Amino acid sequence: KSSLMQPEAAHVFLRHCFVAPTVPDRLQLNPTDDGRYTNHSSSPNTQACEDPSQGTVATRDIAAGEELTCDYRVFANPGWYKEICELYGVLPTDEVARKYS
């Protein structure tokens, strides 16, 4: 267990990660781009492109200063991802979507 991240660092790290539905075997990370600030909404103003490497697109005009949102319900939540989240006390994206929808 010495190779595990410190809980505080892992918590921050995992909050900026997701599992794309088209690539369910790897964790996607937004460490430096503004996507890491995108929050969940059941009426989002952005959506992911089919190819996760292409980022996101607006689903409508977005006003200056408006919060960027996406629908976390579209992300994959495989068992391995949920186990990592549970280990570090982070809600997986499906639980965030349920809690904040």
C-alpha positions in Angstrom: 0.0 0.0 0.0 3.0 2.3 0.1 2.5 3.1 -3.6 -1.0 4.5 -3.0 -1.5 8.2 -3.3 -2.0 10.2 -0.1 -5.8 10.4 0.5 -6.0 14.2 0.0 -4.1 14.1 -3.3 -6.1 11.1 -4.6 -9.4 12.9 -3.7 -8.4 16.0 -5.8 -7.0 13.8 -8.6 -10.2 11.6 -8.8 -12.5 14.6 -8.8 -10.9 15.6 -12.1 -11.2 12.2 -13.7 -14.0 10.3 -15.6 -14.4 7.2 -17.6 -15.5 7.9 -21.2 -18.3 5.5 -22.4 -16.4 4.8 -25.6 -13.2 3.9 -23.7 -14.3 2.1 -20.4 -11.0 0.6 -19.7 -9.1 3.8 -18.9 -9.4 6.8 -16.7 -9.6 10.2 -18.5 -8.0 13.1 -16.8 -8.3 16.8 -17.1 -5.3 18.0 -15.2 -4.6 21.2 -17.0 -7.5 22.1 -19.2 -10.7 24.0 -18.2 -12.7 20.8 -18.6 -11.8 20.0 -15.0 -14.1 22.8 -13.9 -17.2 21.4 -15.8 -20.0 20.4 -13.4 -22.9 18.1 -13.7 -26.3 19.2 -15.0 -29.3 17.1 -16.3 -29.7 20.1 -18.7 -26.1 20.6 -19.8 -24.7 23.3 -22.1 -21.9 21.1 -23.4 -21.5 17.5 -24.4 -18.6 15.2 -25.0 -17.5 14.3 -28.6 -17.7 10.7 -29.6 -13.9 10.6 -29.5 -12.8 11.7 -26.0 -9.5 13.1 -27.4 -11.7 15.7 -29.3 -13.0 17.3 -26.1 -16.5 18.8 -25.8 -18.8 21.0 -27.8 -21.4 23.5 -26.8 -25.0 22.3 -27.1 -26.3 25.9 -27.2 -25.0 29.4 -26.9 -23.3 29.9 -23.6 -23.3 33.3 -22.0 -20.1 35.0 -20.7 -19.6 33.9 -17.1 -22.1 31.1 -17.3 -21.0 27.8 -15.6 -20.0 25.0 -18.0 -22.0 21.8 -17.4 -22.2 18.3 -18.9 -24.4 15.4 -18.0 -22.3 13.0 -15.9 -24.9 10.2 -16.5 -23.3 9.6 -19.9 -19.9 8.6 -18.4 -19.1 4.9 -17.8 -18.8 3.6 -14.2 -17.0 0.3 -14.4 -16.4 -1.7 -11.2 -12.7 -0.9 -11.1 -13.4 2.8 -11.2 -16.1 2.6 -8.5 -13.6 0.6 -6.3 -10.9 3.3 -6.6 -13.5 6.0 -5.8 -14.7 4.1 -2.8 -11.1 3.6 -1.6 -10.5 7.3 -1.5 -13.9 8.5 -0.5 -14.9 10.1 -3.8 -18.3 9.8 -5.4 -18.1 8.2 -8.8 -19.8 10.2 -11.6 -23.0 8.1 -11.6 -23.5 8.9 -7.9 -22.7 12.6 -8.5 -25.3 12.7 -11.2 -27.9 11.0 -9.0 -27.2 13.3 -6.1 -27.2 16.6 -8.1 -29.9 15.9 -10.7 
